[in-house]
């Protein structure tokens, strides 16, 4: 797959109470899982954050990129991904989704044809940070960003986005667990339950 893989670490983690990307799960920081998955599917893996230095020591074959836009929001990370990506097809994922698999990324990529983006939908929620986008879709977000419209889903309305429903996802053998993300300390304990 000729794709760029952009993992975003940029949230304020107010609900978690500390930097959740560095919280340990099975003795590894959460963000490491997403990067390891990225290295299985792409030769262009980016870790985009407001403070790249705090993720030292850096993993080999990962580009640590500073998100230098002022606002702390996922949209700023997506805009930075569009600037830095080596490929026009970009997979974006948040650093607090450690159970994402390369098989699921491939599943989405196969459906990333004749459209501007592919987004999974579970229980009516669009997972915009577990999705594929064309570079120009992410580049266009700068207009919304400058107008202080930071809602990703709203910014996507003008594009041809393919939404993949949970029935198709589960029929392909994928489990709900891959959509687990971490918002609270107790969510770390749920990872093992979700993983069974």
PyMOL commands that set and color helices and strands:
alter all, ss='L'
color gray80, all
select helices_A, chain A and resi 20-22+30-41+52-55+74-84+102-110+135-146+152-158+166-171+176-179+187-194
alter helices_A, ss='H'
color red, helices_A
select strands_A, chain A and resi 4-9+24-25+28-29+44-49+62-66+89-94+117-122+125-126+130-134+161-165
alter strands_A, ss='S'
color yellow, strands_A
deselect
rebuild
show_as cartoon
